[in-house]
């Protein structure tokens, strides 16, 4: 069970030939759909985004992974060897695939001066030219902004929000809604919004920037002063798999730099394996840089990567936090 772009024949067929395993692909159209399918218990392997990995772990729909059987993980960039989103105590429940930072994308001809703060997407002066993701995790971006612009709220972790903190975030995002040209569901939707002039400003990934530049649009992206969130996808093993041997072969195979490079280019994200960038550039010159695959160590450490919001949180002095279901309900109210 995977996202489109992760099971291409260019790397699946060589894997089948060398491993003796067979890959049967089913594709998910959303995180909710992927979670529902994985909870059925009939899939050996799923690719999950970090916003819902905690749901799969809590539902016992996925099994712990013995990373000693996936030696390539040792060569991953540090944030992806044992990320919080897929690690419970000493147990790992995932092997990362690729990642991207959620940066601020803007059209240089229409946005002056160049934005340096997330406040730009909440500014009435930009009414009608802002587009944002249609995703509950946009709550985390708003929470990160408020953690710096309104420190009195006491937000320490954008994924651990008490009821008053979540209420403040919802209020900000409801005030933002009239300023928007649209919510986007897929990265290509945001590209289209910029192309047809309906949007000049909004959160995006390096992929959107690269795609628009290839279309000769004068766009740039920036990491605002309040910081950025980021997402990553991860392979997770189905709890009821009868094919663990093949699962581990796949995990090791897709974690090698050469295969990581192919997947990264096809999907439009940055690889997690060291050495994959060099391979990407031999396949497509400059592709690693365009997709954000050469971050500084300081920037990589600063990214607040997605994790599933849970009620039992740790950064609020023992107070109860809003869980993912509450985030989903809040998002439904925001976009209604």
Secondary structure, 3 states (H helix, E strand, C coil): CECCCCCCHHHHHHHHHHHCCCCCCCECCCHHHHHHHHHCCCCCEEEEECCCHHHHHHCCCEECECHHHCHHHHHECHHHCCCHHHEECCEECCEEEEEEEEEEEEECCCCCCCCCCHHHHHCHHHCCCEEEECCCCHHHHHHHHHHHHCHHHCCCCCCCCCHHHHHHHHHHHHHHHCCEEEEECCHHHHHHHHHCCCCCEEEECHHHHHHHHHCCCCEEEECCCCCCEEEEEEEEEECCCCCHHHHHHHHHHHCCHHHHHHHHHHHCCEECECCHHHHHHHHCCCHHHHCCCCCCHHHHHHCEECCCCCCCCCCCCCCCCCCHHHHHHHHHHHHC
